[in-house]
Amino acid sequence: MAPWVVILSFDDGPNAQGEVTARLLDVLHKHGVRAQFAVLGENVEAHPELLRRMDEEGHQLINHGYWDKWAVRMEEEVFRENLKKGGAAISAALGREWKPKLYRPHGGFYNARQEKICREEGYQIVPVTLRLYDAVLDGREPSKVVSRAIEKVEREGGGILLLHDGRESHVRMKKKLQEEPEGAFNRSWVLGVTEELIVELRSRGFRLNDW
């Protein structure tokens, strides 16, 4: 029987605060793991070098919209603008037309009209199947996140496991980190969780480098 596959997926980057995304890429490279990165256009514009590194190292790029706002709360034309601006930011950072065009709605929710807009703009929607809700955690108990992830992966037999290397726009992240350096906007603890997950999942027979 073929091993179950777990795809590690990271939302809301790229994040240069504390060099989190760069250090995360180091972890993935060390273990030979390719991941998904669902990026925000405004963060890509601020840190295009990180987006290019993701691409160069074989990771899958996903448009997460231009700004951080739940897709399902957007009016149709605002949704279309957010989608197109996010994709344009990725293409500009790469210096070429970005394909295949993949999209993950913020919050994971969208309606039928928005799905139609995605098709009209040439996008395929990429889901998440295993949520850890780590974006609202401050990392004081990373072992609980790891155990929760292992439990979900074994119960579901693999899937797309969502973590966050960033949180919202780079501007808001910087402000929030100044106000509360160890709060939920500090994503540095995700690095240790990612490495522990890679080692633990492989020890249990899961594959991590396919999508």
C-alpha positions in Angstrom: 0.0 0.0 0.0 1.3 3.5 -0.9 2.1 5.8 2.0 -0.4 8.5 2.9 0.5 12.0 1.7 0.5 15.1 3.9 1.0 18.4 2.1 2.3 21.2 4.4 0.7 24.5 3.5 1.4 28.0 4.8 -0.9 31.0 4.5 -0.6 34.8 4.8 3.1 35.2 3.9 5.7 36.0 2.9 6.7 37.3 6.3 10.0 39.0 6.9 9.4 39.8 10.6 12.0 37.8 12.4 12.9 36.3 9.0 10.2 33.8 9.6 9.5 32.8 6.0 13.2 32.6 5.1 13.9 30.4 8.1 10.9 28.3 7.3 12.3 27.8 3.8 15.6 26.7 5.4 13.7 24.1 7.4 11.9 22.7 4.4 15.1 22.7 2.3 16.9 20.8 5.1 14.4 18.1 5.1 13.8 18.0 1.3 10.1 19.0 1.7 8.1 21.0 -0.9 5.1 22.9 0.5 2.3 25.1 -0.6 2.5 28.9 0.1 -0.7 30.8 -0.1 0.6 34.4 -0.3 -1.0 37.8 0.1 -0.3 40.2 -2.7 0.6 43.2 -0.5 3.2 41.0 1.4 4.6 39.8 -1.9 5.1 43.4 -3.1 6.9 44.1 0.2 9.1 41.0 0.0 9.4 39.8 -3.7 12.7 38.1 -3.0 11.0 35.6 -0.6 8.4 34.8 -3.3 11.1 34.1 -5.8 12.9 31.9 -3.4 9.7 29.8 -2.8 9.4 29.4 -6.6 13.1 28.6 -7.1 13.0 25.9 -4.4 10.1 24.1 -6.0 7.2 25.2 -3.7 3.7 25.6 -5.0 2.5 29.2 -5.1 -1.1 30.0 -4.4 -2.9 33.4 -4.7 -4.4 34.2 -1.3 -5.8 37.5 -2.5 -4.1 40.9 -2.4 -5.2 42.0 1.1 -6.3 40.2 4.2 -10.1 40.1 4.1 -12.4 37.1 4.1 -13.5 36.4 0.6 -17.1 35.5 1.5 -17.5 39.0 3.0 -16.6 40.8 -0.3 -18.9 42.1 -2.9 -18.4 40.5 -6.3 -16.3 43.2 -8.0 -14.2 43.7 -4.8 -13.6 40.0 -4.8 -12.5 40.0 -8.5 -10.2 43.0 -7.9 -8.6 41.3 -4.9 -8.1 38.1 -6.9 -6.6 39.9 -9.9 -4.3 42.1 -7.8 -3.0 39.2 -5.8 -2.2 37.3 -9.0 -0.6 40.4 -10.6 1.7 40.8 -7.5 2.9 37.2 -7.9 3.6 37.6 -11.6 5.4 40.9 -11.0 7.6 39.4 -8.3 8.5 36.5 -10.6 9.1 38.6 -13.6 6.9 36.4 -15.7 3.3 35.2 -16.1 2.6 33.0 -13.2 1.0 29.6 -14.0 -0.9 27.5 -13.0 -3.2 30.0 -11.5 -4.3 28.7 -8.1 -6.4 30.5 -5.5 -7.2 29.9 -1.8 -10.0 32.1 -0.4 -9.2 33.8 2.9 -11.0 32.1 5.7 -11.6 29.1 3.4 -15.2 30.2 2.5 -16.6 31.4 -0.7 -20.0 31.5 -2.5 -21.1 30.2 -5.9 -20.8 33.5 -7.6 -17.2 33.9 -6.4 -16.4 30.4 -7.6 -17.7 31.4 -11.0 -15.5 34.5 -11.0 -12.5 32.3 -10.2 -13.3 30.2 -13.3 -13.7 33.3 -15.4 -10.3 34.5 -14.4 -8.7 31.1 -15.0 -8.2 30.0 -11.4 -8.5 26.7 -9.7 -9.5 26.8 -6.0 -7.1 25.0 -3.7 -8.7 23.7 -0.5 -7.4 23.0 3.0 -8.5 19.7 4.6 -6.7 19.8 8.0 -7.0 23.0 10.0 -5.1 23.6 13.2 -6.3 27.2 13.8 -2.7 28.1 14.6 -3.2 31.7 13.4 -4.9 32.7 16.7 -2.3 31.0 18.9 0.8 32.6 20.4 2.9 29.5 20.5 3.2 29.0 24.2 2.3 25.3 23.8 3.7 24.2 20.5 3.6 20.5 21.6 -0.2 20.7 21.7 -0.3 21.9 18.1 2.0 19.0 17.0 -0.1 16.4 18.8 -3.3 17.9 17.4 -1.9 17.8 13.9 -0.8 14.2 14.2 -4.2 13.2 15.6 -6.0 14.9 12.6 -3.6 13.5 10.0 -3.9 9.9 11.3 -7.7 10.2 11.6 -8.1 11.6 8.0 -5.3 9.5 6.4 -3.3 12.5 5.2 -4.4 15.7 3.6 -3.5 19.4 3.3 -2.3 20.6 6.7 -2.6 24.3 7.2 -0.2 26.5 9.2 0.5 30.2 9.0 4.0 31.7 8.4 2.4 35.2 8.4 -0.6 37.0 9.7 -2.4 39.6 7.6 -0.5 42.5 6.1 3.2 43.2 6.8 2.2 46.7 8.0 -0.2 45.4 10.6 2.2 42.6 11.6 4.9 45.0 12.4 2.6 47.2 14.4 1.1 44.3 16.4 4.6 42.8 17.1 5.7 46.1 18.5 2.6 46.2 20.8 2.9 42.5 21.8 6.2 40.9 20.8 5.1 37.4 22.0 1.5 37.5 20.8 -0.2 35.7 18.0 1.5 37.8 15.3 4.8 36.3 16.3 5.0 33.3 14.0 8.5 32.2 14.8 7.3 29.2 16.8 5.8 27.7 13.6 9.4 26.8 12.6 9.9 24.3 15.4 6.4 22.9 14.9 7.1 22.4 11.2 10.4 20.6 11.8 8.9 18.4 14.5 5.9 17.5 12.3 8.2 16.6 9.4 10.2 14.2 11.6 7.2 12.7 13.4 5.0 12.2 10.3 7.8 10.5 8.4 8.5 8.2 11.3 4.8 7.2 11.0 5.1 6.4 7.3 3.6 9.5 5.8 5.0 11.2 2.7 5.5 14.9 2.7 6.9 16.1 -0.6 4.1 15.5 -3.0 0.9 17.5 -3.9 
